[in-house]
Amino acid sequence: MERIVVGITGASGIIYARQFLKNFPLNQWEVHAIISQSAFLVAEEEGGLQLPSWVQQWDENDLKAPCASGSNVFKAMVVIPCSIGTLGKIANGIADNLITRTAEVFLKERRKLILVTRETPASLIQIRNMETVTLSGAMVLPATPSFYSNPQTVEEVVNTVVFRIFDQIGIQNHAGYRWRNIDEK
């Protein structure tokens, strides 16, 4: 069974985490979530965050959690949304909570780490931090939706990003719209 870590931070865009978990294919996956205190505060303003019962939640201060060690193998980590503060900590090796410690483990073990940033515009410091984590092996995947599928709801717009994340993890996704899908010819 594959295992994934989902970090949820205090950036605006909790809907991305909700839709990611709502659409996540459960077969053969074990999902572990770490939610920062800031994420809980933002979630109060953005419609809440109720984790599905099948998600194992870890306290952001529990550095004894399995994902805090490279000896436990997880296929991927997605930080969604990834606050710019969390990005900066990861870029500079500051592992002061379970989210940033786990991200550090993923970088040192050369495992797939996807940071779904949502802030715009970006300062030069933020761009340099994005460069640093990218050079270190992470993927910065800004929450930039596509519109060529003609989404009709906010959730459909958000899913254009969620399905791209699934693609990056290697999760089969048949619901995502593909631009000029070659399978449809």
C-alpha positions in Angstrom: 0.0 0.0 0.0 1.3 3.4 -1.0 1.4 6.2 1.6 1.1 9.9 1.2 1.5 12.9 3.5 -0.7 15.9 3.0 0.4 19.1 4.8 -2.2 21.8 5.1 -0.9 25.3 6.0 -2.4 28.7 6.7 -2.5 30.1 3.2 -5.8 31.1 1.8 -7.1 28.3 -0.4 -8.3 25.6 2.0 -10.7 24.6 -0.7 -7.7 23.1 -2.6 -7.1 20.7 0.4 -10.8 19.9 0.6 -11.1 19.0 -3.1 -7.8 17.1 -3.1 -9.0 14.9 -0.3 -12.5 14.6 -1.7 -11.2 13.4 -5.1 -8.4 11.3 -3.7 -8.6 7.7 -4.9 -8.5 5.5 -1.8 -7.7 2.2 -3.3 -4.2 1.2 -2.3 -3.4 4.5 -0.6 -2.9 5.4 3.0 -3.3 9.1 3.7 -1.6 11.0 6.5 -2.4 14.7 7.2 -0.7 17.4 9.1 -2.7 20.6 9.7 -1.1 23.7 11.0 -2.8 25.8 13.6 -2.8 28.7 11.1 -4.7 26.4 8.6 -7.4 25.8 11.2 -7.8 29.6 11.6 -8.0 30.1 7.8 -10.4 27.2 7.5 -12.8 29.0 9.9 -13.0 31.8 7.4 -13.2 29.7 4.3 -15.9 27.1 4.9 -14.2 24.8 7.3 -12.1 21.7 6.9 -13.5 18.3 7.9 -11.0 15.5 7.2 -12.5 12.3 5.9 -12.6 9.4 8.4 -10.0 7.5 6.4 -7.3 10.2 6.9 -4.8 9.7 9.7 -4.2 13.1 11.3 -1.0 14.1 13.1 -0.4 17.2 15.3 1.9 19.7 13.7 4.1 19.6 16.9 4.4 15.7 17.0 7.9 15.2 15.8 7.6 11.5 16.7 5.1 10.9 13.9 6.3 8.3 11.3 6.7 10.8 8.5 9.3 12.7 10.5 11.9 10.0 9.7 13.3 8.9 6.4 13.2 5.3 7.6 9.4 5.3 7.0 8.7 5.3 3.3 6.0 7.6 1.8 5.6 7.9 -1.9 4.8 11.7 -1.9 4.1 14.7 0.2 1.8 17.5 -1.0 1.6 20.8 1.0 -1.8 22.2 -0.1 -2.1 25.1 0.2 1.5 25.9 1.0 1.9 29.3 2.7 4.8 31.4 1.7 6.1 31.2 5.3 6.2 27.4 5.0 7.9 27.7 1.6 10.6 29.9 3.1 11.2 27.6 6.0 11.5 24.6 3.7 13.9 26.5 1.4 16.1 27.4 4.3 16.1 24.1 6.2 14.0 25.3 9.1 12.3 22.2 10.4 10.4 23.6 13.4 7.2 21.6 13.0 6.0 18.3 11.6 5.2 19.8 8.2 8.6 21.4 7.7 10.4 18.5 9.2 8.6 16.0 6.9 9.4 18.3 3.9 13.0 18.3 4.9 12.9 14.4 5.1 11.4 14.3 1.6 14.2 16.5 0.2 17.0 14.6 1.9 15.5 11.2 0.8 14.9 12.5 -2.8 11.1 11.8 -2.5 8.4 13.6 -4.4 7.5 16.9 -2.6 4.9 19.1 -4.2 4.3 22.6 -2.8 1.0 24.1 -3.9 1.6 27.8 -3.4 -1.3 30.3 -3.8 0.1 33.8 -3.2 0.4 36.4 -5.9 2.3 38.5 -6.8 5.5 36.9 -5.7 8.4 38.9 -4.3 12.0 38.3 -5.3 12.6 36.5 -1.9 9.6 34.2 -2.7 10.9 33.5 -6.2 14.3 32.7 -4.8 12.8 30.4 -2.2 10.9 28.7 -5.0 14.1 28.3 -7.0 15.9 26.9 -3.9 13.3 24.2 -3.2 13.1 23.4 -6.9 16.9 22.9 -7.1 16.6 20.8 -4.0 14.2 18.4 -5.6 10.7 19.8 -4.7 8.1 20.8 -7.3 6.4 24.2 -6.9 3.0 23.8 -8.4 1.1 27.1 -8.0 -2.6 26.9 -7.6 -3.2 28.2 -11.1 -6.4 26.8 -12.5 -7.0 26.2 -16.2 -10.3 27.2 -17.9 -10.3 25.3 -21.3 -12.6 22.7 -19.7 -15.2 25.5 -19.2 -15.6 24.8 -15.5 -19.1 25.7 -14.2 -18.5 25.8 -10.4 -15.7 26.9 -8.1 -15.0 23.3 -7.2 -14.6 22.4 -10.9 -12.1 25.3 -11.2 -10.2 24.1 -8.2 -10.2 20.5 -9.5 -8.2 21.6 -12.6 -5.3 22.1 -10.1 -6.1 19.1 -8.0 -6.0 16.8 -11.1 -2.6 18.2 -12.1 -1.3 17.3 -8.7 -2.6 13.8 -9.1 -0.7 13.6 -12.4 2.5 14.7 -10.7 2.1 12.0 -8.0 1.4 9.4 -10.7 -2.2 8.8 -9.6 -4.5 7.6 -12.4 -7.0 10.3 -13.0 -9.8 9.9 -15.5 -11.9 12.8 -14.4 -9.4 15.5 -15.3 -9.9 17.3 -18.6 -7.0 17.2 -21.0 -6.3 19.8 -23.6 -6.9 18.3 -27.0 -6.8 14.8 -25.4 -5.0 12.4 -27.8 -7.1 9.5 -26.4 -10.2 11.1 -27.8 -9.2 11.1 -31.5 
